[in-house]
Amino acid sequence: MSKFDRHPTVKKFREQNILNEDKAPLDADWLRKLCLEAGADDVGFVEIERAEIADQRQEILQAFPVTKTLISFVCRMNRENVRSPARSVANVEFHTTGEEVNQVGREIVATLEKQGIRALNPAMGFPMEMDCFPGKVWVVSHKPVAVAAGLGHMGIHRNVIHPQFGNFILLGTILIDREVTARNKPIDYNPCLECKLCVVACPVGAIGTDGHFNFSACYTHNYREFMGGFTNWVEDIVESKNAREYRQKVNDAESASMWQSLSFKANYKAAYCVAACPAGEDVIGQFLQNKTGFVQEVVKPLQDKEETIYVVPGSDAQDYVARRFPHKQVKSVSSGIRPNSIQGFLFGLPLLFQRQQSKGLDTIYHFTFTGKEYKKATVMIREQTVQVQDGHVGKANLHVRADSKTWLRFLAKEENIVWAIVTRKIRVKGSLKLLLAFGKCFPS
């Protein structure tokens, strides 16, 4: 017997025959009770093979290769706190409930681990994998998992609405290496009332009445003190010659707000879509009893609040705020989103697209990227929509051939495109006006 085999830990493990432990499916009722006792307000189970999460499967298995089942759970937030126009009140509720979600997930995993069940609980929200920014930085997409687990459906505001608790919930997901005796299916109706209160409450017009969602508008304002907005603030500091010049870019309240985010967790500038939503059995009563009163009490204070709204210059949000909320102060900023790869650039186009800026455009763009990252792609802008496809599809109105490194430097405003065209690092076949029109659709 080798020295390794004689080691007390090895001997005890083999004596207990853990290698032959029972891998039978976990009892669903037992597992549900475990989750509820740990503090979850509702829970559902989804097998890894489920079609509804097929596009997430590879990433889930990359995070935890032995995943057999996903446990999705929710924790309720206090509604009135979220509805408050005072951002400190709403943010404490988001952060406190977020910490609760993480603690509930940790407690469930700890209990399962004691039972010899392997399990992993990714973060509810932040921290995330910021080395992947500005790409996908989260480990598991909680929303589609929650929908597959029967915990609600996405409303037009892109938040999951629980049939009972409404959208006043935060989501958690746990990956386990066991099957479960019963799985949940999506509910057969959408709790979203399509009342459009989220549309009228949103300060940047990110939610369209037709269901369109402007990611860039939401991200630039609501996440001003996160990620890209933080990067933009740091660059304001670096580019300022002195304190006076810095104060011309960032006022004292904004500096104090950034300090607060750095000290007490990053604060959201608005979650008015969540605050205004009356859906859910526990929530709808106040709305049904007096719709006008609900709007006056919940929605109007958010609309009337005097505040700074952060927008990208030339964006749909800039026009929307000036037209819809003239009493709110508009401040032009960079979103801070700069792709670090050609694939990231193409991935981000639908997210940054400004459909109002694309009016009248009916154009097919062919891109050929050379050098370090070779890629062919087609971007079609038509009827105020954008489609991105691999390869060259259709007849192009404009063909752009660019060195990939040069193109990324141009997007980061580190390269002058005129000079790049003169030096033939970027070549354009077609009208330069179409290239300018393209840029107008994707301000950042």
CORQUI-V527245 format. One record per residue. N is the residue number from 1. RES is the residue in three letters. SS is DSSP state (H for helix, E for strand, C for the rest). D_LAST is the distance of its C-alpha to the last C-alpha in Angstrom with 2 decimals. Layout:
[[N/RES/SS/D_LAST] [N/RES/SS/D_LAST]]
This chain:
[[1/MET/C/66.04] [2/SER/C/63.28] [3/LYS/H/62.15] [4/PHE/H/58.89] [5/ASP/H/60.87] [6/ARG/H/63.07] [7/HIS/C/60.23] [8/PRO/H/60.76] [9/THR/H/57.20] [10/VAL/H/57.45] [11/LYS/H/60.93] [12/LYS/H/60.01] [13/PHE/H/57.01] [14/ARG/H/59.21] [15/GLU/H/62.00] [16/GLN/C/59.75] [17/ASN/C/58.81] [18/ILE/H/55.15] [19/LEU/H/54.32] [20/ASN/H/56.09] [21/GLU/C/54.46] [22/ASP/C/54.19] [23/LYS/C/50.96] [24/ALA/C/51.91] [25/PRO/C/49.23] [26/LEU/E/48.58] [27/ASP/C/50.07] [28/ALA/H/47.34] [29/ASP/H/49.20] [30/TRP/H/49.64] [31/LEU/H/46.01] [32/ARG/H/44.84] [33/LYS/H/47.28] [34/LEU/H/46.06] [35/CYS/H/42.45] [36/LEU/H/43.51] [37/GLU/H/45.82] [38/ALA/C/43.01] [39/GLY/C/41.13] [40/ALA/C/39.07] [41/ASP/C/39.37] [42/ASP/E/39.15] [43/VAL/E/38.93] [44/GLY/E/38.87] [45/PHE/E/39.41] [46/VAL/E/37.72] [47/GLU/E/39.11] [48/ILE/C/36.89] [49/GLU/C/37.94] [50/ARG/C/36.63] [51/ALA/H/34.90] [52/GLU/H/32.34] [53/ILE/H/30.81] [54/ALA/H/31.42] [55/ASP/H/27.77] [56/GLN/H/27.75] [57/ARG/H/31.17] [58/GLN/H/30.37] [59/GLU/H/27.99] [60/ILE/H/30.60] [61/LEU/H/33.33] [62/GLN/H/31.37] [63/ALA/H/31.17] [64/PHE/C/34.83] [65/PRO/C/36.75] [66/VAL/C/39.81] [67/THR/C/38.06] [68/LYS/C/40.36] [69/THR/E/39.22] [70/LEU/E/36.26] [71/ILE/E/37.16] [72/SER/E/34.68] [73/PHE/E/35.35] [74/VAL/E/34.10] [75/CYS/E/34.72] [76/ARG/E/34.80] [77/MET/C/33.05] [78/ASN/C/34.83] [79/ARG/H/33.62] [80/GLU/H/34.33] [81/ASN/H/32.39] [82/VAL/H/29.22] [83/ARG/H/29.86] [84/SER/C/30.21] [85/PRO/C/27.87] [86/ALA/C/28.51] [87/ARG/H/25.63] [88/SER/H/28.01] [89/VAL/H/30.37] [90/ALA/H/27.89] [91/ASN/H/26.26] [92/VAL/H/29.74] [93/GLU/H/30.56] [94/PHE/H/27.56] [95/HIS/H/28.22] [96/THR/H/31.98] [97/THR/H/31.95] [98/GLY/H/29.52] [99/GLU/H/32.03] [100/GLU/H/34.76] [101/VAL/H/33.15] [102/ASN/H/32.95] [103/GLN/H/36.52] [104/VAL/H/37.84] [105/GLY/H/36.36] [106/ARG/H/37.88] [107/GLU/H/41.25] [108/ILE/H/41.42] [109/VAL/H/40.66] [110/ALA/H/43.25] [111/THR/H/45.87] [112/LEU/H/45.21] [113/GLU/H/45.41] [114/LYS/H/48.84] [115/GLN/C/49.90] [116/GLY/C/49.00] [117/ILE/C/45.94] [118/ARG/C/42.84] [119/ALA/E/39.67] [120/LEU/E/36.10] [121/ASN/C/33.87] [122/PRO/C/30.14] [123/ALA/C/28.33] [124/MET/C/27.63] [125/GLY/C/24.10] [126/PHE/C/23.34] [127/PRO/C/24.23] [128/MET/C/22.49] [129/GLU/C/22.22] [130/MET/H/19.44] [131/ASP/H/20.41] [132/CYS/H/18.73] [133/PHE/C/15.28] [134/PRO/C/12.65] [135/GLY/C/15.17] [136/LYS/C/17.91] [137/VAL/C/19.20] [138/TRP/C/21.96] [139/VAL/C/25.48] [140/VAL/C/26.60] [141/SER/C/24.90] [142/HIS/H/27.10] [143/LYS/H/26.37] [144/PRO/H/27.75] [145/VAL/H/30.60] [146/ALA/H/31.50] [147/VAL/H/31.58] [148/ALA/H/33.80] [149/ALA/C/35.98] [150/GLY/C/36.76] [151/LEU/C/35.04] [152/GLY/C/33.25] [153/HIS/E/30.67] [154/MET/E/27.03] [155/GLY/C/26.69] [156/ILE/C/24.27] [157/HIS/C/22.20] [158/ARG/C/21.89] [159/ASN/C/24.30] [160/VAL/E/27.70] [161/ILE/E/30.51] [162/HIS/E/33.84] [163/PRO/C/36.82] [164/GLN/C/38.55] [165/PHE/C/36.10] [166/GLY/E/33.26] [167/ASN/C/29.70] [168/PHE/C/30.87] [169/ILE/E/30.92] [170/LEU/E/29.22] [171/LEU/E/29.70] [172/GLY/E/31.27] [173/THR/E/32.33] [174/ILE/E/35.18] [175/LEU/E/36.06] [176/ILE/E/39.80] [177/ASP/C/42.08] [178/ARG/C/44.47] [179/GLU/C/44.84] [180/VAL/E/45.63] [181/THR/C/48.52] [182/ALA/C/46.46] [183/ARG/C/42.85] [184/ASN/C/40.92] [185/LYS/C/39.47] [186/PRO/C/36.70] [187/ILE/C/38.07] [188/ASP/C/39.08] [189/TYR/C/37.12] [190/ASN/C/33.75] [191/PRO/C/34.21] [192/CYS/C/31.28] [193/LEU/C/32.98] [194/GLU/C/30.15] [195/CYS/C/31.02] [196/LYS/C/27.41] [197/LEU/H/27.68] [198/CYS/H/24.46] [199/VAL/H/22.85] [200/VAL/H/24.30] [201/ALA/H/23.73] [202/CYS/C/19.99] [203/PRO/C/18.55] [204/VAL/C/15.16] [205/GLY/C/16.69] [206/ALA/C/15.24] [207/ILE/E/18.68] [208/GLY/C/20.10] [209/THR/C/23.87] [210/ASP/C/24.03] [211/GLY/C/22.55] [212/HIS/C/19.03] [213/PHE/E/16.48] [214/ASN/C/12.84] [215/PHE/H/11.73] [216/SER/H/8.17] [217/ALA/H/10.07] [218/CYS/H/12.74] [219/TYR/H/11.02] [220/THR/H/9.08] [221/HIS/H/12.48] [222/ASN/H/15.19] [223/TYR/C/14.17] [224/ARG/C/13.25] [225/GLU/C/16.14] [226/PHE/C/15.58] [227/MET/H/13.93] [228/GLY/H/10.33] [229/GLY/H/11.27] [230/PHE/H/14.43] [231/THR/H/13.00] [232/ASN/H/11.14] [233/TRP/H/14.59] [234/VAL/H/16.51] [235/GLU/H/14.77] [236/ASP/H/15.64] [237/ILE/H/19.14] [238/VAL/H/19.39] [239/GLU/H/18.32] [240/SER/C/20.72] [241/LYS/C/24.13] [242/ASN/C/26.05] [243/ALA/H/26.18] [244/ARG/H/26.15] [245/GLU/H/22.91] [246/TYR/H/21.35] [247/ARG/H/22.78] [248/GLN/H/21.23] [249/LYS/H/17.75] [250/VAL/C/18.89] [251/ASN/C/21.97] [252/ASP/H/24.81] [253/ALA/H/24.12] [254/GLU/H/20.61] [255/SER/H/22.21] [256/ALA/H/24.95] [257/SER/H/22.71] [258/MET/H/20.96] [259/TRP/H/24.54] [260/GLN/H/25.58] [261/SER/H/22.93] [262/LEU/H/23.94] [263/SER/H/27.58] [264/PHE/H/27.88] [265/LYS/C/25.04] [266/ALA/C/21.45] [267/ASN/C/21.52] [268/TYR/C/19.71] [269/LYS/C/18.73] [270/ALA/C/19.87] [271/ALA/C/21.73] [272/TYR/H/23.17] [273/CYS/H/23.18] [274/VAL/H/25.59] [275/ALA/H/27.57] [276/ALA/H/28.25] [277/CYS/C/29.32] [278/PRO/C/33.13] [279/ALA/C/33.66] [280/GLY/C/36.12] [281/GLU/C/39.89] [282/ASP/C/39.85] [283/VAL/C/37.28] [284/ILE/H/38.14] [285/GLY/H/41.38] [286/GLN/H/40.02] [287/PHE/H/37.94] [288/LEU/H/40.85] [289/GLN/H/43.36] [290/ASN/C/41.48] [291/LYS/H/38.21] [292/THR/H/38.02] [293/GLY/H/38.84] [294/PHE/H/36.19] [295/VAL/H/33.47] [296/GLN/H/34.90] [297/GLU/H/35.23] [298/VAL/H/32.14] [299/VAL/H/29.41] [300/LYS/H/30.11] [301/PRO/H/29.89] [302/LEU/H/26.30] [303/GLN/H/25.52] [304/ASP/H/27.52] [305/LYS/C/26.16] [306/GLU/C/24.93] [307/GLU/C/21.86] [308/THR/E/18.51] [309/ILE/E/15.62] [310/TYR/E/12.13] [311/VAL/E/9.40] [312/VAL/C/6.04] [313/PRO/C/7.83] [314/GLY/C/8.90] [315/SER/C/8.34] [316/ASP/H/11.64] [317/ALA/H/11.94] [318/GLN/H/12.23] [319/ASP/H/15.04] [320/TYR/H/16.55] [321/VAL/H/17.12] [322/ALA/H/18.63] [323/ARG/H/20.88] [324/ARG/H/21.86] [325/PHE/C/21.98] [326/PRO/C/22.75] [327/HIS/C/24.45] [328/LYS/C/21.35] [329/GLN/E/19.52] [330/VAL/E/15.89] [331/LYS/E/13.88] [332/SER/E/10.55] [333/VAL/C/8.63] [334/SER/C/5.75] [335/SER/C/5.44] [336/GLY/C/7.17] [337/ILE/C/6.74] [338/ARG/C/8.21] [339/PRO/C/10.79] [340/ASN/C/14.24] [341/SER/C/15.97] [342/ILE/H/16.02] [343/GLN/H/17.08] [344/GLY/H/14.10] [345/PHE/H/11.82] [346/LEU/H/14.09] [347/PHE/H/14.38] [348/GLY/H/10.75] [349/LEU/H/10.63] [350/PRO/H/12.66] [351/LEU/H/10.74] [352/LEU/H/7.36] [353/PHE/C/9.72] [354/GLN/C/10.32] [355/ARG/H/14.03] [356/GLN/H/15.01] [357/GLN/H/13.01] [358/SER/H/14.97] [359/LYS/C/18.34] [360/GLY/C/21.03] [361/LEU/C/19.34] [362/ASP/C/21.75] [363/THR/E/20.85] [364/ILE/E/21.35] [365/TYR/E/19.43] [366/HIS/E/21.22] [367/PHE/E/19.61] [368/THR/E/22.00] [369/PHE/E/20.86] [370/THR/E/23.67] [371/GLY/C/24.69] [372/LYS/C/24.04] [373/GLU/C/22.34] [374/TYR/C/23.94] [375/LYS/E/22.45] [376/LYS/E/22.83] [377/ALA/E/20.65] [378/THR/E/20.52] [379/VAL/E/17.70] [380/MET/E/19.30] [381/ILE/E/17.75] [382/ARG/E/20.62] [383/GLU/C/21.60] [384/GLN/C/18.09] [385/THR/E/17.79] [386/VAL/E/16.37] [387/GLN/E/18.58] [388/VAL/E/18.16] [389/GLN/E/21.52] [390/ASP/E/23.09] [391/GLY/C/25.05] [392/HIS/C/25.45] [393/VAL/C/26.39] [394/GLY/C/27.76] [395/LYS/C/27.90] [396/ALA/C/24.73] [397/ASN/C/23.87] [398/LEU/E/21.77] [399/HIS/E/22.24] [400/VAL/E/19.96] [401/ARG/E/21.73] [402/ALA/E/19.97] [403/ASP/E/20.98] [404/SER/H/18.85] [405/LYS/H/18.60] [406/THR/H/17.67] [407/TRP/H/14.89] [408/LEU/H/13.31] [409/ARG/H/13.92] [410/PHE/H/12.30] [411/LEU/H/8.96] [412/ALA/C/9.58] [413/LYS/C/10.48] [414/GLU/C/14.01] [415/GLU/C/15.48] [416/ASN/C/16.19] [417/ILE/H/16.04] [418/VAL/H/19.14] [419/TRP/H/21.06] [420/ALA/H/20.08] [421/ILE/H/21.47] [422/VAL/H/24.49] [423/THR/C/25.25] [424/ARG/C/24.80] [425/LYS/C/22.48] [426/ILE/E/20.35] [427/ARG/E/22.57] [428/VAL/E/21.85] [429/LYS/E/24.59] [430/GLY/C/24.19] [431/SER/C/22.75] [432/LEU/H/19.88] [433/LYS/H/19.07] [434/LEU/H/18.11] [435/LEU/H/15.62] [436/LEU/H/14.08] [437/ALA/H/14.25] [438/PHE/H/12.52] [439/GLY/H/9.44] [440/LYS/H/9.66] [441/CYS/H/9.68] [442/PHE/C/6.40] [443/PRO/C/3.80] [444/SER/C/0.00]]
